[in-house]
Amino acid sequence: MRFCCASCWKRWFIVLLFGWMARASAQTTPPAPANLTVSGLNSQATLSWAAWSGANGYIVRRSVSSGLETNYATTTATNYTDSGVSIGTTYYYVVCATNASGAGANSSEVSVPIAVMVTVNRTTPQGTSHYFSGFSQVDDSLDYPWTGNNGAAVTNARALMAQGIAFVNTPIMAWGPGDPWPTPGTTLTPTGSSWQSLDLQISNVISAGCVPMITLCEAPWWMKGYYTGTNTMLIPNVNGEWGSHTYTSAYTDFRGIKYAAGYVSPDPYGSRIIDSQMTNWLWLVQCVAERYMAAPYNVRYFVVWNELKGYYDPTVNHWDYNNSPGNTSGYNAQHGYTYMYNQVYQTLTNTAGSLGIAVSNLYVGGPYPVMDSGSSAGAMSNPSKVTGPWGALDQRELDVISYWLTNKVGAGFVCVDGANYNRFGTQFTNMFTLCGKFSAVNNWIRQQPGGGAVLPIVWTEWYTTNGGNEDDDFNDALGSYSVIQQLESGAMLTLLWGAQASALAEPPLWTSTSKSGGGQATPFYSSYKAFDQLFGQGTSYYPASSTSTNIAVLASQTNIMLINELSNSMPVNVENTNVILGSYEVMILNFTPWSQVQSLTLTNTTAMVTCSGLAGYPYQVQRGTNVLFTRMLRLWDTNAPASGFFGVTDDFSDLPAPPSNAFYRLIYNP
C-alpha cells in the first residue's frame, strides 16, 4: 500500500490502532470475581461477590463435590439465593462473570453445608419436667468382694452411680439378693442374717447417695403356685426355687402332697402367692418394711410385685387383676392382683405408722403390667384404640391399669413396664418411631379416672431396644430420644433393667464390672445424667422446632439438647450458633445469659473473656474470627467453679497477629 503523503499515513495508522484496540477489547473475557462468600440458612444457600464493572452478568456454578461445578444459574446481580438445596448436604460453588466475549475465569471455590434450623420459643413453657433417672439392680455387678467381679471396675461403676443416677430399685430376692425365707415352718424376723444379700445391695444405693426403692417380688418357693385355669400347680421343694425342676422319682412335699415321678414343677417366675399363704407373704412384706424403712436405709418407695407374674388366666386369655381374695381352702392361686396389692399397701402403711413415719411420706406403686403392643390392630387378638405410627397397645394391660386405679386403697405412683418393640405382628425398622409408644402410654394414663391424671408415672422396667445395632453412639441417640418421649409426656422416673452392658439394660450405662478396666461410662450415661441434672424435676421446657424430622430437640431456659438420628453428620443452626452433629451424636448447648460469655475486656493484643455457668459442669469457650465460627477457632475446656464464674485470656498466640474481629461463645461440653 502506498500513501500520497505523511499525513495520510498518520491518519491510516490511527484508524488501524483504534480498530486493533477495539478488537482486543472485544476478545477479552472478564477476570474471576473476587470475595465470593456463602452461607447456608433457612434451607437456602446465599452467595455474594464483588462486582466487575465490565460484566453484563454472572454464572453461578454448583456441585455436591469439590471441583466439579457445572452451570446452575445466571444473574445480573452480585448475589444469588439458591433455594434448591437439601438440608444436611454440602454444596460447592464458583461464580464467573460474563461479557460479550463470553464467560470469564471461575472465582475461588466456596462450600456450605445446609444447616438444619432449630428454633426455641421461650415465651411460654410447654411444660414442667417431673423426670428422674434410675435403674434396677438385677444382678450382683455392684457388689464387692463378689465372685467374678473386678474391684476397680466395681469402684468405677459405683462412682458413676453416685454422680449421675437419682433412683435405684432393688427386688427383695431373685435378681441379685437371695431368698430371705427359704425354709417353710421357720420364723422370719426383721433382724438377723436372712437379709445379708439385700442389705449389701441397698447399702450400695445408700452409700452412692441415690434414692432407694424396693420391689416386693419374688417370693419364697413354698408360698407360690401356678394357676393353669383349672387347678394350681405347686413347687414341691427348694429345687424349684429358681426354675422348673423335673422330679425323676415320686416325692412327698412338706405339705404332705404327693407327686408322681416325672412331675415338672411350674416356672417360679410365672407363679403368684397361694391364696392360703397370703398371711405369710404379708409377714414377709412387714419384715422388709420394718428393716428398710428404718435407719440407715430409710426406704420410702415400694413397688408391689413384678409384671403381673403368675396372674395370667389362660381360660379367659386375660389377667386376674380383680379384687377377689381367691379360694383359701387348700392350695389355690386364684386371688386377683388388686386384692394382693391392697393387702400389701395396708401392711406398708401400718408398718410406717408404727415406726412414726407419716403415710404422706410413703410411696407405694402398682400394677406393673408389661405394655404389649402390635404393629397394627389387625395383628392382635385384643387391640386397643390407643394407636400411633409405632402400632397399637394391647387392651388387656389397659384394663388392668383402669381397674387398679379405681379399686386401689391408696397409691403413691402408677408403674408400668415396656419396650419400643411390638410383640404382635411385624417389627418396624425405625426404632426411633417406636419410641412414640412410651408417650402414648403416659398420655393415656393421664386421661384415666382414679388418680391417673395426677399420680407420678414410673416405668419400673424401661427398655429402648436397638434393633440389633450395637453401636454406642446409636444407642446414645436412641436412648436419649426415648427419654424425651418420657419426659415430655410426664413420666417421673425410668428404671433401666440393670445398668451394665452385660445385663439386659437397653441402653447400658457402663461396661461390665467383671472385667479389668470395666465400669466405664458409655456415651448414653452422660446423656442420662444430663436429663436428670439439666432437664430434671422442676425444670421448665419450651416449644422447640427443627426443620429436619431427623434432628430431635429438647430445650429448657438454660440448655438445648440436640439429637442426630442419622448415621451421617448434620449441620445445625440453633439460635445463630452453627454446630455439626456427628453420626448419632447427642449434643447439649448452653444458651442462657447467665451461662454464656458475660463480658469482654479488650487490649491491643489480648481479650479477657468472662463467663458463667453451672458449678461443676464442663464447658468449652470457643473463639472464631467470623460470626459463624467457621474460621480461626480456638478452644478452651474448663469446669465452672463453685461460684459459677470463670474466664479465659485469649492472647491470639495461635495466629500471626490479632484478628480484626473475634467472636466468643460458651457451650456445655460433657
MARGUVO-874014 format. One line per 5 residues: number of its first residue (from 1); their letters; for each residue x, y, z of C-alpha. Coordinates in nm, 3 decimals. Layout:
BEGIN
NUM	a	X,Y,Z  ...
//
This chain:
BEGIN
1	mrfcc	0.000,0.000,0.000  0.127,0.346,-0.093  0.049,0.678,0.076  0.044,1.010,-0.100  0.182,1.197,0.193
6	ascwk	0.288,1.161,0.557  -0.041,1.297,0.693  -0.236,1.025,0.512  -0.010,0.765,0.660  -0.071,0.902,1.009
11	rwfiv	-0.449,0.906,0.965  -0.442,0.550,0.844  -0.223,0.439,1.134  -0.467,0.591,1.386  -0.758,0.407,1.225
16	llfgw	-0.566,0.078,1.243  -0.463,0.137,1.602  -0.816,0.203,1.727  -0.951,-0.091,1.530  -0.693,-0.321,1.688
21	maras	-0.776,-0.189,2.033  -1.149,-0.245,1.974  -1.086,-0.598,1.855  -0.858,-0.664,2.156  -1.123,-0.534,2.391
26	aqttp	-1.394,-0.748,2.231  -1.185,-1.060,2.267  -1.103,-1.017,2.644  -1.320,-1.216,2.888  -1.377,-1.095,3.246
31	papan	-1.144,-1.181,3.533  -1.252,-1.413,3.818  -1.493,-1.246,4.061  -1.340,-1.166,4.396  -1.461,-1.208,4.753
36	ltvsg	-1.714,-1.488,4.694  -1.887,-1.583,5.020  -2.170,-1.822,5.100  -2.392,-1.901,5.400  -2.649,-2.174,5.440
41	lnsqa	-2.955,-2.093,5.650  -3.331,-2.144,5.630  -3.296,-2.418,5.367  -3.116,-2.177,5.136  -2.762,-2.103,5.026
46	tlswa	-2.694,-1.729,4.992  -2.394,-1.617,4.782  -2.241,-1.274,4.727  -1.931,-1.147,4.546  -1.758,-0.828,4.435
51	awsga	-1.883,-0.661,4.118  -1.675,-0.626,3.797  -1.760,-0.312,3.604  -1.734,-0.471,3.261  -1.965,-0.765,3.334
56	ngyiv	-2.307,-0.798,3.177  -2.398,-1.090,3.404  -2.272,-1.375,3.616  -2.293,-1.753,3.604  -2.333,-1.948,3.928
61	rrsvs	-2.187,-2.297,3.909  -2.272,-2.562,4.167  -2.184,-2.920,4.265  -2.205,-3.154,4.562  -1.840,-3.247,4.505
66	sglet	-1.542,-3.015,4.517  -1.405,-2.908,4.177  -1.693,-3.049,3.971  -1.913,-2.740,3.948  -2.135,-2.700,3.641
71	nyatt	-2.358,-2.416,3.525  -2.651,-2.381,3.764  -2.796,-2.028,3.741  -2.741,-1.685,3.587  -2.795,-1.341,3.736
76	tatny	-2.708,-0.979,3.671  -2.681,-0.907,4.043  -2.377,-0.966,4.263  -2.566,-1.205,4.490  -2.775,-1.516,4.447
81	tdsgv	-3.004,-1.721,4.672  -3.016,-2.091,4.596  -3.341,-2.241,4.724  -3.294,-2.574,4.553  -3.087,-2.726,4.832
86	sigtt	-3.136,-3.017,5.069  -3.079,-2.995,5.442  -2.766,-3.178,5.550  -2.597,-3.166,5.208  -2.277,-2.969,5.145
91	yyyvv	-2.276,-2.765,4.824  -1.974,-2.625,4.638  -1.994,-2.305,4.433  -1.789,-2.093,4.196  -1.901,-1.780,4.009
96	catna	-1.778,-1.636,3.681  -1.857,-1.304,3.513  -1.970,-1.274,3.151  -1.943,-1.009,2.881  -1.977,-1.000,2.505
101	sgaga	-1.674,-1.225,2.474  -1.823,-1.495,2.695  -1.764,-1.635,3.041  -1.459,-1.542,3.238  -1.249,-1.734,3.487
106	nssev	-1.403,-1.905,3.789  -1.382,-1.746,4.130  -1.228,-1.929,4.420  -1.444,-2.219,4.534  -1.662,-2.188,4.841
111	svpia	-1.870,-2.451,5.012  -2.152,-2.458,5.263  -2.342,-2.731,5.447  -2.714,-2.657,5.450  -2.796,-2.637,5.816
116	vmvtv	-3.099,-2.767,5.998  -3.271,-2.470,6.158  -3.361,-2.517,6.524  -3.572,-2.254,6.696  -3.688,-2.227,7.055
121	nrttp	-3.979,-2.017,7.175  -3.911,-1.925,7.536  -4.217,-1.705,7.572  -4.430,-1.967,7.749  -4.311,-2.307,7.879
126	qgtsh	-4.450,-2.614,7.709  -4.446,-2.795,8.042  -4.255,-2.871,8.359  -4.035,-3.176,8.391  -4.105,-3.434,8.663
131	yfsgf	-3.821,-3.654,8.547  -3.557,-3.855,8.736  -3.311,-4.111,8.600  -3.274,-4.456,8.752  -3.211,-4.827,8.714
136	sqvdd	-3.283,-5.153,8.892  -3.014,-5.372,9.043  -3.086,-5.707,8.881  -2.758,-5.886,8.949  -2.452,-5.868,9.174
141	sldyp	-2.245,-5.646,8.945  -2.213,-5.365,9.204  -2.115,-5.600,9.489  -1.754,-5.643,9.601  -1.596,-5.861,9.714
146	wtgnn	-1.805,-6.094,9.498  -1.714,-6.389,9.283  -1.635,-6.278,8.929  -1.632,-5.903,8.995  -1.328,-5.683,8.947
151	gaavt	-1.275,-5.450,9.244  -1.154,-5.149,9.045  -1.436,-5.188,8.791  -1.697,-5.204,9.069  -1.548,-4.887,9.221
156	naral	-1.573,-4.713,8.885  -1.937,-4.813,8.839  -2.032,-4.710,9.193  -1.877,-4.369,9.131  -2.081,-4.327,8.813
161	maqgi	-2.394,-4.427,9.002  -2.320,-4.162,9.266  -2.253,-3.889,9.010  -2.540,-3.937,8.771  -2.827,-4.158,8.895
166	afvnt	-3.120,-4.043,9.108  -3.314,-4.363,9.193  -3.200,-4.725,9.224  -3.455,-5.003,9.265  -3.380,-5.343,9.422
171	pimaw	-3.604,-5.654,9.424  -3.623,-5.830,9.760  -3.499,-6.155,9.603  -3.424,-6.348,9.284  -3.248,-6.071,9.086
176	gpgdp	-2.934,-6.035,9.294  -3.048,-6.095,9.655  -3.118,-6.448,9.777  -3.432,-6.586,9.938  -3.463,-6.444,10.292
181	wptpg	-3.708,-6.718,10.399  -3.620,-7.037,10.209  -3.743,-7.290,10.465  -4.113,-7.332,10.545  -4.206,-7.373,10.910
186	ttltp	-3.925,-7.146,11.030  -3.964,-6.799,11.179  -3.861,-6.489,10.989  -3.777,-6.167,11.176  -3.671,-5.821,11.056
191	tgssw	-3.327,-5.883,11.205  -3.062,-6.147,11.153  -2.854,-6.288,10.869  -3.152,-6.360,10.640  -3.113,-6.011,10.494
196	qsldl	-2.740,-6.010,10.427  -2.751,-6.003,10.047  -3.035,-5.749,10.033  -2.855,-5.535,10.292  -2.548,-5.528,10.070
201	qisnv	-2.740,-5.416,9.763  -2.937,-5.143,9.935  -2.623,-5.027,10.114  -2.465,-4.975,9.771  -2.752,-4.740,9.688
206	isagc	-2.734,-4.551,10.016  -2.357,-4.502,10.002  -2.391,-4.359,9.649  -2.642,-4.102,9.770  -2.919,-4.235,9.542
211	vpmit	-3.284,-4.271,9.644  -3.353,-4.638,9.730  -3.661,-4.818,9.601  -3.767,-5.176,9.680  -3.976,-5.409,9.463
216	lceap	-4.172,-5.660,9.669  -4.119,-5.955,9.437  -4.037,-6.250,9.405  -4.144,-6.474,9.699  -4.012,-6.796,9.858
221	wwmkg	-4.089,-7.108,9.655  -4.324,-7.258,9.914  -4.556,-6.955,9.905  -4.625,-6.972,9.531  -4.834,-7.168,9.286
226	yytgt	-4.917,-7.158,8.917  -5.283,-7.139,8.815  -5.348,-7.333,8.493  -5.706,-7.220,8.459  -5.843,-7.536,8.614
231	ntmli	-5.606,-7.616,8.901  -5.296,-7.487,9.080  -4.954,-7.644,9.032  -4.718,-7.627,9.332  -4.343,-7.621,9.382
236	pnvng	-4.255,-7.929,9.592  -3.921,-7.818,9.736  -3.629,-7.580,9.704  -3.516,-7.748,9.381  -3.786,-7.547,9.208
241	ewgsh	-3.684,-7.216,9.368  -3.519,-7.057,9.064  -3.655,-7.258,8.773  -3.873,-7.552,8.669  -3.749,-7.883,8.804
246	tytsa	-3.827,-8.237,8.693  -3.867,-8.487,8.978  -3.738,-8.818,8.846  -3.888,-9.017,9.131  -4.205,-8.987,9.336
251	ytdfr	-4.188,-8.718,9.601  -4.393,-8.604,9.902  -4.354,-8.238,9.998  -4.370,-8.065,10.338  -4.746,-8.024,10.297
256	gikya	-4.791,-8.399,10.260  -4.881,-8.366,9.892  -4.754,-8.650,9.674  -4.608,-8.603,9.326  -4.559,-8.882,9.074
261	agyvs	-4.223,-8.948,8.913  -4.175,-8.715,8.617  -4.359,-8.422,8.777  -4.233,-8.091,8.642  -4.267,-7.801,8.882
266	pdpyg	-4.403,-7.474,8.739  -4.192,-7.175,8.644  -4.143,-6.989,8.975  -4.135,-6.659,8.787  -4.476,-6.736,8.639
271	sriid	-4.637,-6.810,8.975  -4.829,-6.599,9.227  -4.884,-6.622,9.602  -5.103,-6.915,9.707  -5.429,-6.775,9.847
276	sqmtn	-5.383,-6.954,10.182  -5.025,-6.822,10.208  -5.124,-6.456,10.191  -5.066,-6.415,10.567  -4.708,-6.538,10.535
281	wlwlv	-4.650,-6.316,10.232  -4.771,-6.012,10.424  -4.545,-6.102,10.717  -4.251,-6.109,10.476  -4.361,-5.766,10.348
286	qcvae	-4.382,-5.636,10.705  -4.034,-5.763,10.790  -3.895,-5.591,10.479  -4.073,-5.269,10.574  -3.961,-5.274,10.939
291	rymaa	-3.600,-5.333,10.841  -3.564,-5.098,10.546  -3.797,-4.812,10.637  -3.578,-4.758,10.943  -3.231,-4.600,10.953
296	pynvr	-2.981,-4.633,10.798  -3.179,-4.732,10.488  -3.485,-4.504,10.517  -3.663,-4.655,10.216  -3.988,-4.478,10.127
301	yfvvw	-4.061,-4.613,9.777  -4.209,-4.961,9.731  -4.328,-5.141,9.416  -4.578,-5.425,9.457  -4.495,-5.734,9.251
306	nelkg	-4.342,-5.755,8.906  -4.504,-5.771,8.561  -4.819,-5.941,8.699  -4.615,-6.261,8.714  -4.846,-6.556,8.776
311	yydpt	-5.167,-6.357,8.731  -5.243,-6.464,8.374  -5.555,-6.682,8.337  -5.534,-6.887,8.016  -5.903,-6.978,8.026
316	vnhwd	-6.004,-6.617,7.960  -5.683,-6.501,7.788  -5.662,-6.215,8.037  -5.513,-6.113,8.368  -5.662,-6.182,8.711
321	ynnsp	-5.649,-5.817,8.812  -5.964,-5.816,9.029  -6.012,-5.758,9.400  -6.107,-6.119,9.481  -5.931,-6.299,9.771
326	gntsg	-5.942,-6.623,9.574  -6.001,-6.960,9.743  -5.820,-7.003,10.074  -5.933,-7.362,10.129  -5.649,-7.583,10.011
331	ynaqh	-5.367,-7.468,9.791  -5.506,-7.239,9.523  -5.358,-6.939,9.343  -5.669,-6.758,9.223  -5.679,-6.423,9.401
336	gytym	-5.668,-6.104,9.195  -5.370,-5.869,9.175  -5.561,-5.569,9.313  -5.659,-5.772,9.621  -5.297,-5.862,9.688
341	ynqvy	-5.183,-5.504,9.621  -5.437,-5.362,9.868  -5.327,-5.608,10.137  -4.963,-5.509,10.085  -5.049,-5.138,10.083
346	qtltn	-5.226,-5.167,10.417  -4.933,-5.362,10.562  -4.685,-5.098,10.448  -4.886,-4.804,10.578  -4.948,-4.979,10.911
351	tagsl	-4.577,-5.051,10.947  -4.488,-4.693,10.860  -4.729,-4.570,11.127  -4.574,-4.799,11.389  -4.234,-4.651,11.304
356	giavs	-4.358,-4.294,11.331  -4.339,-4.235,10.954  -4.615,-4.021,10.804  -4.811,-4.202,10.533  -4.775,-3.888,10.319
361	nlyvg	-4.402,-3.967,10.305  -4.462,-4.324,10.186  -4.492,-4.403,9.814  -4.637,-4.738,9.702  -4.697,-4.826,9.339
366	gpypv	-4.857,-5.081,9.108  -4.985,-5.256,8.900  -4.667,-5.300,8.685  -4.808,-5.459,8.365  -4.597,-5.513,8.054
371	mdsgs	-4.738,-5.271,7.797  -4.758,-5.506,7.499  -4.828,-5.371,7.153  -4.868,-5.483,6.794  -4.770,-5.337,6.461
376	sagam	-5.142,-5.292,6.382  -5.479,-5.365,6.535  -5.530,-5.642,6.281  -5.224,-5.827,6.411  -5.366,-5.857,6.764
381	snpsk	-5.639,-6.052,6.944  -5.708,-5.766,7.187  -5.623,-5.435,7.020  -5.700,-5.108,7.191  -5.786,-4.774,7.036
386	vtgpw	-5.454,-4.632,7.153  -5.257,-4.630,6.830  -4.984,-4.440,6.653  -4.712,-4.476,6.389  -4.548,-4.722,6.630
391	galdq	-4.852,-4.959,6.635  -5.137,-5.029,6.881  -5.148,-5.104,7.254  -5.297,-5.428,7.387  -5.630,-5.360,7.557
396	reldv	-5.571,-5.614,7.833  -5.299,-5.413,8.006  -5.513,-5.101,7.984  -5.793,-5.293,8.158  -5.553,-5.382,8.439
401	isywl	-5.449,-5.020,8.494  -5.805,-4.886,8.476  -5.935,-5.137,8.731  -5.642,-5.089,8.967  -5.672,-4.710,8.957
406	tnkvg	-6.038,-4.716,9.060  -6.015,-5.005,9.312  -5.685,-4.947,9.493  -5.699,-4.834,9.857  -5.414,-4.594,9.801
411	agfvc	-5.102,-4.531,9.592  -4.806,-4.301,9.560  -4.744,-4.371,9.191  -4.855,-4.587,8.900  -4.594,-4.812,8.744
416	vdgan	-4.570,-4.982,8.407  -4.318,-5.182,8.208  -4.243,-5.175,7.837  -4.015,-5.153,7.538  -4.010,-4.988,7.198
421	ynrfg	-4.093,-5.305,7.008  -4.410,-5.483,6.912  -4.490,-5.826,7.048  -4.750,-5.891,6.780  -4.725,-5.852,6.404
426	tqftn	-4.424,-5.726,6.215  -4.138,-5.524,6.356  -4.078,-5.173,6.226  -3.725,-5.086,6.123  -3.722,-4.731,6.256
431	mftlc	-3.652,-4.774,6.627  -3.695,-4.401,6.686  -4.054,-4.413,6.562  -4.129,-4.698,6.800  -4.033,-4.479,7.097
436	gkfsa	-4.359,-4.292,7.045  -4.521,-4.584,7.228  -4.384,-4.451,7.559  -4.552,-4.113,7.531  -4.874,-4.280,7.410
441	vnnwi	-4.889,-4.490,7.728  -4.824,-4.190,7.953  -5.079,-3.974,7.775  -5.342,-4.249,7.806  -5.277,-4.287,8.181
446	rqqpg	-5.320,-3.913,8.227  -5.676,-3.941,8.093  -5.789,-4.213,8.337  -6.004,-4.163,8.648  -5.893,-4.283,8.990
451	ggavl	-5.574,-4.074,9.003  -5.437,-4.128,8.654  -5.423,-3.755,8.594  -5.205,-3.680,8.896  -5.018,-3.991,9.013
456	pivwt	-4.650,-3.993,8.918  -4.572,-4.239,8.637  -4.280,-4.477,8.696  -4.150,-4.711,8.426  -4.025,-4.985,8.654
461	ewytt	-3.875,-5.164,8.356  -3.788,-4.947,8.059  -3.622,-5.091,7.751  -3.515,-4.895,7.445  -3.419,-5.179,7.214
466	nggne	-3.176,-5.106,6.934  -3.298,-5.348,6.667  -2.959,-5.519,6.659  -2.750,-5.202,6.617  -2.491,-5.224,6.896
471	dddfn	-2.310,-4.902,6.805  -2.262,-4.698,7.123  -2.345,-4.367,6.957  -2.663,-4.510,6.803  -2.771,-4.638,7.144
476	dalgs	-2.699,-4.297,7.294  -2.911,-4.119,7.033  -3.193,-4.373,7.054  -3.195,-4.385,7.434  -3.190,-4.005,7.457
481	ysviq	-3.475,-3.971,7.210  -3.667,-4.226,7.418  -3.614,-4.021,7.734  -3.750,-3.710,7.560  -4.069,-3.904,7.484
486	qlesg	-4.094,-3.996,7.851  -4.006,-3.655,7.992  -4.236,-3.451,7.769  -4.532,-3.684,7.838  -4.495,-3.650,8.214
491	amltl	-4.304,-3.960,8.334  -4.144,-3.920,8.675  -3.889,-4.200,8.656  -3.745,-4.453,8.413  -3.570,-4.759,8.553
496	lwgaq	-3.333,-4.944,8.324  -3.336,-5.319,8.392  -2.975,-5.330,8.506  -2.701,-5.082,8.428  -2.408,-5.261,8.273
501	asala	-2.353,-5.378,7.918  -2.364,-5.747,8.009  -2.710,-5.711,8.168  -3.041,-5.651,7.991  -3.006,-5.274,8.023
506	epplw	-3.106,-5.112,7.697  -2.913,-4.894,7.655  -2.643,-4.970,7.915  -2.482,-4.707,8.137  -2.138,-4.862,8.185
511	tstsk	-1.924,-5.154,8.081  -1.911,-5.484,8.267  -1.767,-5.482,8.618  -1.647,-5.839,8.580  -1.357,-5.727,8.361
516	sgggq	-1.037,-5.542,8.434  -1.083,-5.183,8.318  -1.460,-5.222,8.333  -1.716,-4.995,8.491  -1.651,-4.728,8.228
521	atpfy	-1.927,-4.490,8.121  -2.099,-4.545,7.790  -2.197,-4.241,7.579  -2.556,-4.281,7.699  -2.451,-4.244,8.063
526	ssyka	-2.360,-3.878,8.008  -2.690,-3.810,7.834  -2.891,-3.995,8.101  -2.715,-3.792,8.368  -2.786,-3.469,8.180
531	fdqlf	-3.158,-3.545,8.159  -3.168,-3.579,8.536  -2.947,-3.285,8.624  -3.015,-3.036,8.343  -3.372,-3.122,8.246
536	gqgts	-3.492,-3.289,8.566  -3.779,-3.234,8.806  -3.896,-2.874,8.826  -3.726,-2.764,8.503  -3.947,-2.583,8.253
541	yypas	-3.909,-2.695,7.894  -4.009,-2.487,7.595  -4.153,-2.541,7.246  -3.872,-2.622,7.004  -3.888,-2.690,6.632
546	ststn	-3.646,-2.836,6.378  -3.659,-2.813,6.001  -3.549,-3.177,5.990  -3.751,-3.463,6.133  -3.419,-3.637,6.199
551	iavla	-3.294,-3.378,6.448  -3.472,-3.402,6.783  -3.467,-3.110,7.026  -3.531,-3.061,7.397  -3.500,-2.707,7.527
556	sqtni	-3.507,-2.554,7.872  -3.440,-2.197,7.974  -3.078,-2.295,8.024  -2.990,-2.573,7.781  -3.074,-2.719,7.442
561	mline	-3.023,-3.088,7.366  -2.984,-3.188,7.001  -3.006,-3.550,6.883  -2.896,-3.662,6.537  -3.099,-3.968,6.439
566	lsnsm	-2.888,-4.026,6.127  -2.559,-4.205,6.062  -2.423,-3.906,5.868  -2.315,-3.570,6.005  -2.570,-3.289,6.005
571	pvnve	-2.504,-2.913,6.022  -2.739,-2.737,6.260  -2.802,-2.371,6.325  -2.954,-2.311,6.666  -3.008,-1.959,6.793
576	ntnvi	-2.747,-1.824,6.547  -2.491,-2.081,6.656  -2.368,-2.326,6.394  -2.267,-2.676,6.500  -2.202,-3.001,6.322
581	lgsye	-2.374,-3.302,6.476  -2.176,-3.617,6.410  -2.321,-3.957,6.337  -2.589,-4.027,6.602  -2.445,-3.751,6.817
586	vmiln	-2.617,-3.610,7.125  -2.507,-3.254,7.194  -2.604,-3.013,7.470  -2.566,-2.640,7.416  -2.599,-2.380,7.688
591	ftpws	-2.757,-2.053,7.579  -2.889,-1.862,7.877  -2.739,-1.522,7.960  -2.612,-1.640,8.295  -2.432,-1.929,8.131
596	qvqsl	-2.279,-1.753,7.835  -1.998,-1.511,7.775  -2.066,-1.227,8.018  -1.818,-0.962,7.917  -1.506,-0.886,7.715
601	tltnt	-1.212,-0.668,7.816  -1.001,-0.580,7.512  -0.647,-0.453,7.471  -0.440,-0.428,7.157  -0.311,-0.783,7.197
606	tamvt	-0.546,-0.976,7.427  -0.911,-1.041,7.507  -1.025,-1.119,7.860  -1.340,-1.335,7.834  -1.562,-1.368,8.142
611	csgla	-1.821,-1.648,8.152  -2.068,-1.805,8.390  -2.227,-2.148,8.411  -2.349,-2.423,8.640  -2.100,-2.504,8.915
616	gypyq	-1.901,-2.820,8.848  -2.018,-2.866,8.490  -1.778,-2.887,8.194  -1.782,-2.609,7.937  -1.588,-2.507,7.632
621	vqrgt	-1.513,-2.146,7.545  -1.479,-2.106,7.170  -1.328,-1.823,6.967  -1.391,-1.769,6.599  -1.289,-1.492,6.366
626	nvlft	-1.628,-1.483,6.197  -1.979,-1.490,6.339  -2.041,-1.842,6.209  -1.738,-1.976,6.397  -1.605,-2.146,6.084
631	rmlrl	-1.264,-1.972,6.077  -0.971,-1.944,6.316  -1.118,-2.143,6.601  -0.953,-2.170,6.939  -1.097,-2.378,7.222
636	wdtna	-1.062,-2.370,7.600  -1.201,-2.659,7.808  -1.284,-2.586,8.170  -1.519,-2.673,8.456  -1.727,-2.398,8.615
641	pasgf	-1.611,-2.340,8.976  -1.841,-2.324,9.277  -1.916,-1.957,9.210  -2.019,-2.038,8.853  -1.798,-1.760,8.713
646	fgvtd	-1.479,-1.823,8.520  -1.274,-1.673,8.242  -1.005,-1.721,7.982  -0.742,-1.493,7.836  -0.700,-1.502,7.460
651	dfsdl	-0.357,-1.379,7.354  -0.410,-1.487,6.991  -0.081,-1.675,7.004  -0.219,-1.926,6.756  -0.242,-1.651,6.491
656	papps	0.028,-1.445,6.319  -0.138,-1.129,6.454  -0.456,-1.036,6.643  -0.753,-1.054,6.404  -0.966,-0.758,6.311
661	nafyr	-1.269,-0.936,6.461  -1.306,-1.207,6.724  -1.625,-1.374,6.842  -1.671,-1.583,7.157  -1.930,-1.834,7.274
666	liynp	-1.972,-2.083,7.558  -2.114,-2.435,7.517  -2.182,-2.717,7.761  -1.925,-2.986,7.682  -1.986,-3.317,7.869
//
